[in-house]
Amino acid sequence: MADYSGQQLGNYRVIGLIGRGGFADVYLGEHNYLKVQVALKVLSTTMTNQEDMDSFLKEAQTIARLIHPHIIRVTDFGVEHDVPFLVMDYAPNGTLRQRHPNGTRIPLATIVPYVRQLAGALQHAHEKQFIHRDVKPENMLVGERNDILLSDFGIALIAQSSRYQNVTEMIGTVPYMPSVPCIKRIVL
């Protein structure tokens, strides 16, 4: 995937790469006029036909409606040279995985607030008929006030897209996948 560091995506200047994923790269960006920092998720696919664009735009609008204190907000959407990108709130304190590396013992007094925050976020998403499909520490961001923010609804977006409705392979990170899709796949 191309490196967009130093380039312009819509009204945003790309400052640098924050992370890479299977479907997208995430960059730190800054709005040209408002001078606020954002996260820019640049998808690793191009939108060359109107049907793909309409489908993705519809799903992006769905994600943007997931407004909850513990879900990263999608605030804008754009396409630059047929490459779609999402603009999201920037969580400056990294991921839960970075804060608590593998093997770290985490006190129960720390875990309980995390679980409450994430449970609220997941409940809200489910009420909106949206299943995350990739809940893992790398997709739990730490906000400015050290609150936990669920991010990366990208796999859900791709999995729910009409283009992928008939795909038979599982989508997600296996150790963190919910058991129901796994069981359903085995039974089929």
PyMOL commands that set and color helices and strands:
alter all, ss='L'
color gray80, all
select helices_A, chain A and resi 50-64+96-99+108-127+137-139+154-160+162-164+174-176+179-187
alter helices_A, ss='H'
color red, helices_A
select strands_A, chain A and resi 8-9+12-20+24-31+37-43+74-80+83-89+140-142+148-150
alter strands_A, ss='S'
color yellow, strands_A
deselect
rebuild
show_as cartoon
